[in-house]
Amino acid sequence: VRIHGAAPTLVFLHEGLGSVSAWRDFPHRLAEATGRAAVIYSRWGYGQSEPVALPRSLQFMHDEAYRTLPELLAALEIGDAVLIGHSDGASIALVYAGAIGARLRGLILQAPHVFVEEVCVQAITRIRHEYASTDLRSRLARHHADPDGAFYGWADAWLDPDFRRWNLEPFLPGVCVPSLVIQGADDPYGTLAQVEAVCNQV
């Protein structure tokens, strides 16, 4: 979805189970309030995009930052962007900013992950059980053409034992744009340790 307005363009990067529709009206409200252009898209395997082959690569966020995001910005001729990322989307934004940084004016990071915390692993373990035993699948089906692919692609990557070594801290010193970091006090997937890592190393 593309909303016309002034530069810089707000580019929304959704969470691990997100999509265009899962953002609801927030991007439109923010674009209207700021007068900025905006782009909202569902990553491969999410929303109404094509299904992704499982299991996902454990480098899926790096792949998005190194390949998909630069291609998107170039294809849409966005030369001045503010990346607004939530959770996995915020992590993708950090990799892009730290490794590439082109076309970038700033970052808004909602609950970014820069390393794996035990609270996150426990929360995903719980929600994986809920997916099989509650109405979570039907709720996700409102936002995803392939809810199983979206859910298991995300959950099984995060729960893979090899993913415990995943760490984005080496990218943080390369981030050279203003960054707003937001973390909910009761977020079951992360703590203020993530915010402190970003603020101390960017």
N, CA and C atoms as a LAMMPS dump frame, in Angstrom:
ITEM: TIMESTEP
0
ITEM: NUMBER OF ATOMS
606
ITEM: BOX BOUNDS ff ff ff
-5.0000000000000000e+02 5.0000000000000000e+02
-5.0000000000000000e+02 5.0000000000000000e+02
-5.0000000000000000e+02 5.0000000000000000e+02
ITEM: ATOMS id mol type element x y z
1 1 1 N 0.858 -1.168 0
2 1 2 C 0 0 0
3 1 3 C 0.901 1.226 0
4 2 1 N 0.6 2.167 -0.887
5 2 2 C 1.397 3.393 -0.948
6 2 3 C 0.494 4.593 -0.694
7 3 1 N 0.938 5.462 0.212
8 3 2 C 0.213 6.683 0.552
9 3 3 C 1.069 7.855 0.096
10 4 1 N 0.491 8.777 -0.648
11 4 2 C 1.251 9.897 -1.175
12 4 3 C 1.363 11.006 -0.131
13 5 1 N 2.5 11.695 -0.16
14 5 2 C 2.762 12.776 0.759
15 5 3 C 4.178 13.265 0.562
16 6 1 N 4.67 14.045 1.505
17 6 2 C 6.004 14.624 1.404
18 6 3 C 7.07 13.618 1.826
19 7 1 N 8.313 13.885 1.39
20 7 2 C 9.461 13.111 1.857
21 7 3 C 9.854 13.613 3.254
22 8 1 N 10.506 12.784 4.067
23 8 2 C 10.866 11.406 3.793
24 8 3 C 9.657 10.467 3.863
25 9 1 N 9.761 9.359 3.146
26 9 2 C 8.696 8.369 3.13
27 9 3 C 8.796 7.461 4.355
28 10 1 N 7.673 7.239 5.021
29 10 2 C 7.61 6.309 6.149
30 10 3 C 7.452 4.904 5.589
31 11 1 N 8.403 4.025 5.861
32 11 2 C 8.366 2.646 5.363
33 11 3 C 8.143 1.729 6.561
34 12 1 N 7.011 1.036 6.568
35 12 2 C 6.599 0.22 7.708
36 12 3 C 7.046 -1.224 7.526
37 13 1 N 7.745 -1.743 8.537
38 13 2 C 8.25 -3.121 8.538
39 13 3 C 7.57 -3.868 9.678
40 14 1 N 6.696 -4.8 9.323
41 14 2 C 5.834 -5.428 10.327
42 14 3 C 6.56 -6.441 11.205
43 15 1 N 5.885 -6.836 12.249
44 15 2 C 6.399 -7.805 13.224
45 15 3 C 6.449 -9.217 12.636
46 16 1 N 6.882 -10.169 13.468
47 16 2 C 7.055 -11.542 13.017
48 16 3 C 5.796 -12.242 12.583
49 17 1 N 4.639 -11.821 13.068
50 17 2 C 3.364 -12.382 12.619
51 17 3 C 2.487 -11.306 11.984
52 18 1 N 3.095 -10.22 11.547
53 18 2 C 2.347 -9.093 11.016
54 18 3 C 2.123 -9.157 9.519
55 19 1 N 1.474 -8.106 9.017
56 19 2 C 1.153 -7.976 7.594
57 19 3 C 0.627 -6.563 7.378
58 20 1 N 0.302 -6.245 6.132
59 20 2 C -0.304 -4.942 5.849
60 20 3 C -1.561 -4.75 6.693
61 21 1 N -2.455 -5.734 6.68
62 21 2 C -3.73 -5.572 7.391
63 21 3 C -3.556 -5.573 8.902
64 22 1 N -2.532 -6.24 9.419
65 22 2 C -2.335 -6.292 10.867
66 22 3 C -1.94 -4.931 11.447
67 23 1 N -1.39 -4.047 10.61
68 23 2 C -1.097 -2.689 11.077
69 23 3 C -2.385 -1.909 11.34
70 24 1 N -3.49 -2.388 10.767
71 24 2 C -4.783 -1.695 10.846
72 24 3 C -4.638 -0.279 10.277
73 25 1 N -5.15 0.74 10.959
74 25 2 C -5.13 2.081 10.371
75 25 3 C -3.95 2.928 10.863
76 26 1 N -3.047 2.325 11.634
77 26 2 C -1.946 3.105 12.202
78 26 3 C -1.08 3.792 11.146
79 27 1 N -0.641 3.107 10.078
80 27 2 C 0.172 3.806 9.078
81 27 3 C -0.552 4.987 8.442
82 28 1 N -1.839 4.806 8.132
83 28 2 C -2.602 5.901 7.529
84 28 3 C -2.724 7.081 8.487
85 29 1 N -2.957 6.786 9.754
86 29 2 C -3.083 7.863 10.742
87 29 3 C -1.769 8.606 10.906
88 30 1 N -0.656 7.876 10.933
89 30 2 C 0.644 8.517 11.102
90 30 3 C 1.01 9.334 9.865
91 31 1 N 0.731 8.794 8.68
92 31 2 C 1.003 9.534 7.45
93 31 3 C 0.183 10.826 7.404
94 32 1 N -1.077 10.731 7.801
95 32 2 C -1.94 11.908 7.797
96 32 3 C -1.464 12.938 8.827
97 33 1 N -1.089 12.464 10.004
98 33 2 C -0.668 13.382 11.065
99 33 3 C 0.635 14.105 10.721
100 34 1 N 1.519 13.434 9.977
101 34 2 C 2.828 14.013 9.666
102 34 3 C 2.887 14.631 8.279
103 35 1 N 1.917 14.324 7.419
104 35 2 C 1.951 14.797 6.043
105 35 3 C 2.966 14.071 5.191
106 36 1 N 3.458 12.933 5.665
107 36 2 C 4.498 12.189 4.95
108 36 3 C 3.896 11.113 4.045
109 37 1 N 4.644 10.787 3.007
110 37 2 C 4.305 9.617 2.205
111 37 3 C 4.562 8.373 3.051
112 38 1 N 3.913 7.269 2.688
113 38 2 C 4.106 6.033 3.442
114 38 3 C 3.999 4.829 2.518
115 39 1 N 4.723 3.774 2.871
116 39 2 C 4.662 2.494 2.172
117 39 3 C 4.487 1.41 3.22
118 40 1 N 3.486 0.565 3.013
119 40 2 C 3.223 -0.568 3.901
120 40 3 C 3.199 -1.814 3.032
121 41 1 N 3.98 -2.828 3.382
122 41 2 C 3.999 -4.046 2.574
123 41 3 C 4.123 -5.27 3.479
124 42 1 N 3.65 -6.399 2.955
125 42 2 C 3.804 -7.675 3.647
126 42 3 C 5.022 -8.388 3.075
127 43 1 N 5.884 -8.858 3.961
128 43 2 C 7.054 -9.602 3.497
129 43 3 C 6.626 -10.96 2.935
130 44 1 N 7.542 -11.568 2.21
131 44 2 C 7.308 -12.867 1.589
132 44 3 C 6.872 -13.873 2.662
133 45 1 N 5.746 -14.542 2.417
134 45 2 C 5.214 -15.518 3.358
135 45 3 C 4.203 -14.942 4.324
136 46 1 N 3.954 -13.641 4.244
137 46 2 C 3.012 -12.98 5.141
138 46 3 C 1.898 -12.298 4.355
139 47 1 N 0.801 -12.016 5.043
140 47 2 C -0.299 -11.305 4.396
141 47 3 C -0.792 -12.047 3.173
142 48 1 N -0.942 -11.327 2.073
143 48 2 C -1.417 -11.928 0.828
144 48 3 C -0.272 -12.217 -0.139
145 49 1 N 0.972 -12.181 0.359
146 49 2 C 2.109 -12.488 -0.499
147 49 3 C 2.198 -13.993 -0.724
148 50 1 N 3.094 -14.389 -1.616
149 50 2 C 3.255 -15.809 -1.934
150 50 3 C 3.784 -16.574 -0.724
151 51 1 N 3.396 -17.852 -0.579
152 51 2 C 3.915 -18.663 0.531
153 51 3 C 5.434 -18.795 0.441
154 52 1 N 6.055 -18.987 1.589
155 52 2 C 7.495 -19.171 1.643
156 52 3 C 7.788 -20.629 1.97
157 53 1 N 8.872 -21.148 1.413
158 53 2 C 9.268 -22.53 1.697
159 53 3 C 9.784 -22.617 3.137
160 54 1 N 9.361 -23.663 3.836
161 54 2 C 9.796 -23.877 5.21
162 54 3 C 10.789 -25.028 5.262
163 55 1 N 11.687 -25.038 6.214
164 55 2 C 11.866 -24.017 7.245
165 55 3 C 12.542 -22.765 6.689
166 56 1 N 12.252 -21.638 7.32
167 56 2 C 12.923 -20.407 6.941
168 56 3 C 14.406 -20.484 7.304
169 57 1 N 15.211 -19.784 6.547
170 57 2 C 16.607 -19.608 6.92
171 57 3 C 16.672 -18.868 8.255
172 58 1 N 17.626 -19.231 9.083
173 58 2 C 17.801 -18.53 10.349
174 58 3 C 18.365 -17.122 10.127
175 59 1 N 18.736 -16.829 8.909
176 59 2 C 19.212 -15.494 8.531
177 59 3 C 18.125 -14.705 7.817
178 60 1 N 16.853 -15.048 8.055
179 60 2 C 15.774 -14.434 7.273
180 60 3 C 15.699 -12.926 7.459
181 61 1 N 16.022 -12.413 8.627
182 61 2 C 15.981 -10.965 8.822
183 61 3 C 17.139 -10.278 8.101
184 62 1 N 18.303 -10.918 8.102
185 62 2 C 19.432 -10.394 7.336
186 62 3 C 19.091 -10.368 5.846
187 63 1 N 18.472 -11.441 5.362
188 63 2 C 18.109 -11.514 3.941
189 63 3 C 17.181 -10.363 3.564
190 64 1 N 16.208 -10.071 4.422
191 64 2 C 15.289 -8.976 4.158
192 64 3 C 16.037 -7.638 4.086
193 65 1 N 16.969 -7.44 5.013
194 65 2 C 17.69 -6.167 5.076
195 65 3 C 18.678 -5.995 3.931
196 66 1 N 19.343 -7.079 3.546
197 66 2 C 20.375 -6.996 2.513
198 66 3 C 19.805 -7.007 1.099
199 67 1 N 18.688 -7.728 0.898
200 67 2 C 18.182 -7.902 -0.468
201 67 3 C 16.828 -7.242 -0.696
202 68 1 N 15.815 -7.679 0.054
203 68 2 C 14.453 -7.251 -0.252
204 68 3 C 14.252 -5.755 -0.04
205 69 1 N 14.668 -5.236 1.094
206 69 2 C 14.434 -3.828 1.396
207 69 3 C 15.142 -2.897 0.408
208 70 1 N 16.419 -3.118 0.083
209 70 2 C 17.047 -2.256 -0.927
210 70 3 C 16.341 -2.32 -2.28
211 71 1 N 15.905 -3.529 -2.679
212 71 2 C 15.196 -3.664 -3.953
213 71 3 C 13.874 -2.905 -3.92
214 72 1 N 13.167 -2.971 -2.792
215 72 2 C 11.894 -2.266 -2.661
216 72 3 C 12.089 -0.757 -2.753
217 73 1 N 13.056 -0.226 -2.003
218 73 2 C 13.294 1.209 -2.018
219 73 3 C 13.683 1.696 -3.414
220 74 1 N 14.504 0.904 -4.1
221 74 2 C 14.916 1.279 -5.452
222 74 3 C 13.739 1.211 -6.423
223 75 1 N 12.95 0.135 -6.346
224 75 2 C 11.837 -0.041 -7.275
225 75 3 C 10.783 1.055 -7.112
226 76 1 N 10.573 1.508 -5.877
227 76 2 C 9.581 2.557 -5.614
228 76 3 C 10.187 3.956 -5.676
229 77 1 N 11.486 4.011 -6.026
230 77 2 C 12.196 5.287 -6.155
231 77 3 C 12.098 6.127 -4.887
232 78 1 N 12.292 5.44 -3.75
233 78 2 C 12.304 6.125 -2.454
234 78 3 C 13.748 6.466 -2.123
235 79 1 N 14.067 7.736 -2.187
236 79 2 C 15.437 8.165 -1.933
237 79 3 C 15.656 8.728 -0.553
238 80 1 N 14.585 8.817 0.23
239 80 2 C 14.658 9.426 1.559
240 80 3 C 13.611 8.739 2.43
241 81 1 N 14.037 7.896 3.352
242 81 2 C 13.089 7.053 4.095
243 81 3 C 13.326 7.125 5.594
244 82 1 N 12.239 6.967 6.331
245 82 2 C 12.286 6.665 7.756
246 82 3 C 11.704 5.264 7.906
247 83 1 N 12.486 4.335 8.415
248 83 2 C 12.015 2.972 8.616
249 83 3 C 11.316 2.878 9.964
250 84 1 N 10.085 2.373 9.943
251 84 2 C 9.302 2.185 11.165
252 84 3 C 9.107 0.678 11.324
253 85 1 N 9.863 0.077 12.214
254 85 2 C 9.838 -1.365 12.363
255 85 3 C 9.312 -1.796 13.71
256 86 1 N 8.556 -2.891 13.703
257 86 2 C 8.028 -3.473 14.934
258 86 3 C 8.618 -4.866 15.103
259 87 1 N 9.264 -5.136 16.236
260 87 2 C 9.794 -6.449 16.578
261 87 3 C 10.761 -6.934 15.496
262 88 1 N 10.447 -8.028 14.789
263 88 2 C 11.336 -8.496 13.723
264 88 3 C 11.573 -7.395 12.693
265 89 1 N 10.539 -6.602 12.411
266 89 2 C 10.696 -5.504 11.467
267 89 3 C 11.688 -4.463 11.948
268 90 1 N 11.718 -4.211 13.259
269 90 2 C 12.698 -3.283 13.822
270 90 3 C 14.103 -3.854 13.712
271 91 1 N 14.229 -5.165 13.877
272 91 2 C 15.532 -5.81 13.731
273 91 3 C 16.026 -5.7 12.292
274 92 1 N 15.119 -5.9 11.331
275 92 2 C 15.478 -5.74 9.92
276 92 3 C 15.951 -4.317 9.664
277 93 1 N 15.247 -3.34 10.235
278 93 2 C 15.626 -1.937 10.066
279 93 3 C 17.032 -1.68 10.607
280 94 1 N 17.37 -2.266 11.748
281 94 2 C 18.699 -2.077 12.33
282 94 3 C 19.788 -2.682 11.459
283 95 1 N 19.548 -3.871 10.922
284 95 2 C 20.543 -4.48 10.029
285 95 3 C 20.751 -3.591 8.81
286 96 1 N 19.646 -3.136 8.217
287 96 2 C 19.756 -2.273 7.039
288 96 3 C 20.527 -0.995 7.377
289 97 1 N 20.16 -0.351 8.477
290 97 2 C 20.805 0.91 8.849
291 97 3 C 22.282 0.716 9.157
292 98 1 N 22.621 -0.38 9.825
293 98 2 C 24 -0.614 10.226
294 98 3 C 24.903 -1.104 9.124
295 99 1 N 24.319 -1.804 8.141
296 99 2 C 25.136 -2.396 7.08
297 99 3 C 25.09 -1.61 5.781
298 100 1 N 23.959 -0.943 5.5
299 100 2 C 23.784 -0.264 4.213
300 100 3 C 23.559 1.231 4.44
301 101 1 N 22.441 1.572 5.045
302 101 2 C 22.187 2.956 5.437
303 101 3 C 21.802 3.91 4.326
304 102 1 N 21.877 3.475 3.071
305 102 2 C 21.545 4.363 1.96
306 102 3 C 20.066 4.723 1.988
307 103 1 N 19.726 5.908 1.517
308 103 2 C 18.354 6.385 1.383
309 103 3 C 17.661 6.563 2.738
310 104 1 N 18.433 6.626 3.819
311 104 2 C 17.826 6.543 5.146
312 104 3 C 17.961 7.856 5.907
313 105 1 N 16.843 8.34 6.452
314 105 2 C 16.819 9.565 7.247
315 105 3 C 16.747 9.263 8.747
316 106 1 N 16.049 8.18 9.124
317 106 2 C 15.911 7.881 10.542
318 106 3 C 15.228 6.551 10.772
319 107 1 N 15.184 6.158 12.043
320 107 2 C 14.574 4.89 12.447
321 107 3 C 13.579 5.132 13.576
322 108 1 N 12.453 4.43 13.521
323 108 2 C 11.548 4.308 14.661
324 108 3 C 11.434 2.815 14.936
325 109 1 N 11.922 2.396 16.08
326 109 2 C 12.068 0.975 16.401
327 109 3 C 11.149 0.619 17.56
328 110 1 N 10.133 -0.173 17.283
329 110 2 C 9.192 -0.604 18.308
330 110 3 C 9.561 -2.026 18.729
331 111 1 N 10.015 -2.185 19.964
332 111 2 C 10.382 -3.494 20.517
333 111 3 C 11.38 -4.242 19.628
334 112 1 N 12.523 -3.607 19.321
335 112 2 C 13.519 -4.3 18.489
336 112 3 C 14.171 -5.451 19.25
337 113 1 N 14.602 -6.451 18.494
338 113 2 C 15.414 -7.546 19.045
339 113 3 C 16.823 -7.389 18.494
340 114 1 N 17.813 -7.39 19.372
341 114 2 C 19.194 -7.414 18.897
342 114 3 C 19.933 -8.669 19.371
343 115 1 N 19.335 -9.399 20.298
344 115 2 C 19.838 -10.712 20.708
345 115 3 C 18.661 -11.498 21.263
346 116 1 N 18.85 -12.772 21.479
347 116 2 C 17.769 -13.652 21.933
348 116 3 C 17.761 -13.691 23.458
349 117 1 N 16.597 -13.352 24.019
350 117 2 C 16.419 -13.427 25.467
351 117 3 C 15.581 -14.658 25.818
352 118 1 N 15.8 -15.191 27
353 118 2 C 15.06 -16.373 27.439
354 118 3 C 13.565 -16.083 27.522
355 119 1 N 13.184 -14.85 27.917
356 119 2 C 11.758 -14.527 28
357 119 3 C 11.092 -14.642 26.633
358 120 1 N 11.823 -14.304 25.586
359 120 2 C 11.278 -14.402 24.228
360 120 3 C 11.091 -15.863 23.837
361 121 1 N 12.08 -16.677 24.108
362 121 2 C 11.978 -18.106 23.787
363 121 3 C 10.796 -18.725 24.525
364 122 1 N 10.631 -18.38 25.788
365 122 2 C 9.512 -18.92 26.568
366 122 3 C 8.17 -18.457 26.011
367 123 1 N 8.085 -17.187 25.624
368 123 2 C 6.83 -16.66 25.088
369 123 3 C 6.472 -17.331 23.769
370 124 1 N 7.462 -17.544 22.91
371 124 2 C 7.181 -18.188 21.621
372 124 3 C 6.835 -19.658 21.831
373 125 1 N 7.458 -20.309 22.797
374 125 2 C 7.102 -21.697 23.119
375 125 3 C 5.64 -21.776 23.539
376 126 1 N 5.194 -20.819 24.363
377 126 2 C 3.797 -20.806 24.805
378 126 3 C 2.841 -20.555 23.635
379 127 1 N 3.173 -19.596 22.795
380 127 2 C 2.258 -19.258 21.709
381 127 3 C 2.235 -20.363 20.652
382 128 1 N 3.333 -21.116 20.531
383 128 2 C 3.322 -22.247 19.594
384 128 3 C 2.333 -23.307 20.066
385 129 1 N 2.255 -23.523 21.369
386 129 2 C 1.274 -24.451 21.918
387 129 3 C -0.137 -23.916 21.705
388 130 1 N -0.32 -22.608 21.917
389 130 2 C -1.64 -21.999 21.736
390 130 3 C -2.109 -22.087 20.289
391 131 1 N -1.19 -22.026 19.363
392 131 2 C -1.564 -22.081 17.946
393 131 3 C -2.289 -23.389 17.624
394 132 1 N -1.864 -24.461 18.281
395 132 2 C -2.466 -25.776 18.02
396 132 3 C -3.697 -26.037 18.874
397 133 1 N -3.917 -25.226 19.918
398 133 2 C -4.986 -25.569 20.862
399 133 3 C -6.032 -24.471 21.072
400 134 1 N -5.873 -23.329 20.415
401 134 2 C -6.829 -22.226 20.588
402 134 3 C -7.292 -21.733 19.219
403 135 1 N -7.974 -20.592 19.208
404 135 2 C -8.446 -20.015 17.958
405 135 3 C -7.408 -19.108 17.3
406 136 1 N -6.148 -19.202 17.737
407 136 2 C -5.115 -18.324 17.199
408 136 3 C -4.961 -18.498 15.689
409 137 1 N -5.035 -19.735 15.204
410 137 2 C -4.881 -19.945 13.763
411 137 3 C -5.963 -19.205 12.982
412 138 1 N -7.207 -19.283 13.434
413 138 2 C -8.286 -18.606 12.717
414 138 3 C -8.129 -17.096 12.787
415 139 1 N -7.599 -16.593 13.888
416 139 2 C -7.375 -15.151 13.986
417 139 3 C -6.269 -14.702 13.039
418 140 1 N -5.21 -15.513 12.924
419 140 2 C -4.141 -15.173 11.988
420 140 3 C -4.599 -15.296 10.539
421 141 1 N -5.544 -16.203 10.291
422 141 2 C -6.043 -16.387 8.919
423 141 3 C -6.754 -15.145 8.397
424 142 1 N -7.155 -14.245 9.273
425 142 2 C -7.749 -12.976 8.825
426 142 3 C -6.709 -12.09 8.16
427 143 1 N -5.436 -12.319 8.485
428 143 2 C -4.364 -11.457 7.984
429 143 3 C -3.411 -12.151 7.018
430 144 1 N -3.465 -13.491 6.954
431 144 2 C -2.492 -14.227 6.15
432 144 3 C -3.185 -15.25 5.251
433 145 1 N -2.798 -15.263 3.986
434 145 2 C -3.313 -16.272 3.068
435 145 3 C -2.83 -17.666 3.464
436 146 1 N -1.635 -17.741 4.044
437 146 2 C -1.055 -19.012 4.501
438 146 3 C -0.676 -18.86 5.974
439 147 1 N -1.664 -18.966 6.876
440 147 2 C -1.349 -18.737 8.295
441 147 3 C -0.35 -19.74 8.855
442 148 1 N -0.406 -20.999 8.406
443 148 2 C 0.544 -21.994 8.914
444 148 3 C 1.97 -21.64 8.517
445 149 1 N 2.144 -21.235 7.272
446 149 2 C 3.478 -20.858 6.819
447 149 3 C 4.004 -19.639 7.559
448 150 1 N 3.132 -18.643 7.739
449 150 2 C 3.548 -17.436 8.458
450 150 3 C 3.922 -17.77 9.896
451 151 1 N 3.067 -18.577 10.556
452 151 2 C 3.301 -18.846 11.972
453 151 3 C 4.509 -19.753 12.18
454 152 1 N 4.523 -20.918 11.539
455 152 2 C 5.607 -21.864 11.796
456 152 3 C 6.936 -21.373 11.241
457 153 1 N 6.899 -20.608 10.151
458 153 2 C 8.139 -20.047 9.637
459 153 3 C 8.799 -19.132 10.651
460 154 1 N 7.978 -18.354 11.348
461 154 2 C 8.492 -17.443 12.377
462 154 3 C 8.848 -18.188 13.662
463 155 1 N 7.903 -18.952 14.202
464 155 2 C 8.107 -19.588 15.507
465 155 3 C 9.249 -20.6 15.475
466 156 1 N 9.286 -21.435 14.449
467 156 2 C 10.298 -22.484 14.418
468 156 3 C 11.702 -21.93 14.187
469 157 1 N 11.802 -20.787 13.499
470 157 2 C 13.119 -20.161 13.375
471 157 3 C 13.598 -19.662 14.735
472 158 1 N 12.728 -18.946 15.436
473 158 2 C 13.118 -18.41 16.737
474 158 3 C 13.398 -19.512 17.762
475 159 1 N 12.73 -20.647 17.634
476 159 2 C 12.913 -21.731 18.612
477 159 3 C 14.018 -22.707 18.222
478 160 1 N 14.61 -22.553 17.061
479 160 2 C 15.724 -23.415 16.657
480 160 3 C 16.896 -23.187 17.615
481 161 1 N 17.485 -24.248 18.174
482 161 2 C 18.605 -24.061 19.108
483 161 3 C 19.747 -23.233 18.522
484 162 1 N 19.98 -23.344 17.219
485 162 2 C 21.062 -22.575 16.604
486 162 3 C 20.762 -21.073 16.584
487 163 1 N 19.478 -20.711 16.726
488 163 2 C 19.113 -19.291 16.695
489 163 3 C 19.525 -18.582 17.977
490 164 1 N 19.86 -19.338 19.017
491 164 2 C 20.273 -18.708 20.283
492 164 3 C 21.516 -17.833 20.085
493 165 1 N 22.304 -18.132 19.052
494 165 2 C 23.528 -17.359 18.799
495 165 3 C 23.264 -16.098 17.959
496 166 1 N 22.02 -15.935 17.497
497 166 2 C 21.663 -14.79 16.649
498 166 3 C 21.899 -13.503 17.427
499 167 1 N 22.602 -12.559 16.82
500 167 2 C 22.943 -11.323 17.527
501 167 3 C 23.219 -10.215 16.513
502 168 1 N 22.553 -9.072 16.696
503 168 2 C 22.702 -7.943 15.774
504 168 3 C 23.586 -6.841 16.331
505 169 1 N 24.179 -7.04 17.485
506 169 2 C 24.98 -5.977 18.083
507 169 3 C 26.128 -5.497 17.193
508 170 1 N 26.759 -6.36 16.381
509 170 2 C 27.816 -5.845 15.5
510 170 3 C 27.339 -4.783 14.508
511 171 1 N 26.03 -4.743 14.221
512 171 2 C 25.516 -3.743 13.281
513 171 3 C 25.287 -2.382 13.937
514 172 1 N 25.145 -2.34 15.248
515 172 2 C 24.698 -1.124 15.909
516 172 3 C 25.66 0.057 15.757
517 173 1 N 26.979 -0.128 15.861
518 173 2 C 27.864 1.034 15.693
519 173 3 C 27.783 1.665 14.302
520 174 1 N 27.291 0.925 13.325
521 174 2 C 27.169 1.46 11.974
522 174 3 C 25.919 2.279 11.739
523 175 1 N 25.018 2.341 12.713
524 175 2 C 23.786 3.114 12.572
525 175 3 C 24.111 4.587 12.81
526 176 1 N 23.886 5.404 11.793
527 176 2 C 24.31 6.81 11.85
528 176 3 C 23.156 7.774 11.614
529 177 1 N 21.938 7.357 11.946
530 177 2 C 20.776 8.233 11.784
531 177 3 C 20.042 8.323 13.121
532 178 1 N 19.284 9.405 13.34
533 178 2 C 18.503 9.495 14.574
534 178 3 C 17.566 8.294 14.719
535 179 1 N 17.48 7.768 15.932
536 179 2 C 16.706 6.55 16.175
537 179 3 C 15.861 6.704 17.425
538 180 1 N 14.576 6.461 17.267
539 180 2 C 13.639 6.46 18.393
540 180 3 C 13.356 5.007 18.738
541 181 1 N 13.594 4.617 19.991
542 181 2 C 13.423 3.227 20.417
543 181 3 C 12.3 3.162 21.438
544 182 1 N 11.338 2.281 21.202
545 182 2 C 10.154 2.153 22.046
546 182 3 C 10.058 0.709 22.526
547 183 1 N 9.826 0.523 23.836
548 183 2 C 9.684 -0.821 24.39
549 183 3 C 8.552 -0.83 25.408
550 184 1 N 7.591 -1.709 25.231
551 184 2 C 6.503 -1.823 26.186
552 184 3 C 6.97 -2.438 27.494
553 185 1 N 6.461 -1.922 28.598
554 185 2 C 6.876 -2.404 29.917
555 185 3 C 6.473 -3.855 30.151
556 186 1 N 5.362 -4.299 29.552
557 186 2 C 4.859 -5.65 29.788
558 186 3 C 4.989 -6.542 28.558
559 187 1 N 5.928 -6.225 27.674
560 187 2 C 6.131 -7.018 26.458
561 187 3 C 6.669 -8.397 26.841
562 188 1 N 5.959 -9.488 26.502
563 188 2 C 6.449 -10.817 26.873
564 188 3 C 7.613 -11.294 26.01
565 189 1 N 7.927 -10.57 24.924
566 189 2 C 8.951 -11.039 23.99
567 189 3 C 10.302 -10.351 24.177
568 190 1 N 10.377 -9.338 25.031
569 190 2 C 11.652 -8.649 25.191
570 190 3 C 11.629 -7.712 26.379
571 191 1 N 12.819 -7.332 26.814
572 191 2 C 12.964 -6.462 27.979
573 191 3 C 13.721 -5.2 27.595
574 192 1 N 13.89 -4.322 28.58
575 192 2 C 14.65 -3.09 28.353
576 192 3 C 16.114 -3.357 28.025
577 193 1 N 16.59 -4.572 28.217
578 193 2 C 17.969 -4.896 27.835
579 193 3 C 18.179 -4.676 26.341
580 194 1 N 17.136 -4.902 25.55
581 194 2 C 17.233 -4.667 24.1
582 194 3 C 17.415 -3.177 23.826
583 195 1 N 16.611 -2.348 24.497
584 195 2 C 16.703 -0.896 24.318
585 195 3 C 18.069 -0.391 24.756
586 196 1 N 18.545 -0.883 25.903
587 196 2 C 19.833 -0.444 26.42
588 196 3 C 20.96 -0.802 25.459
589 197 1 N 20.867 -1.971 24.848
590 197 2 C 21.899 -2.366 23.88
591 197 3 C 21.909 -1.426 22.69
592 198 1 N 20.725 -1.092 22.185
593 198 2 C 20.656 -0.177 21.045
594 198 3 C 21.171 1.201 21.439
595 199 1 N 20.69 1.735 22.545
596 199 2 C 21.058 3.104 22.943
597 199 3 C 22.536 3.217 23.286
598 200 1 N 23.132 2.179 23.821
599 200 2 C 24.534 2.215 24.213
600 200 3 C 25.489 2.024 23.038
601 201 1 N 25.009 1.416 21.95
602 201 2 C 25.928 1.034 20.884
603 201 3 C 25.679 1.738 19.557
604 202 1 N 24.505 2.359 19.369
605 202 2 C 24.277 3.117 18.135
606 202 3 C 25.075 4.408 18.222
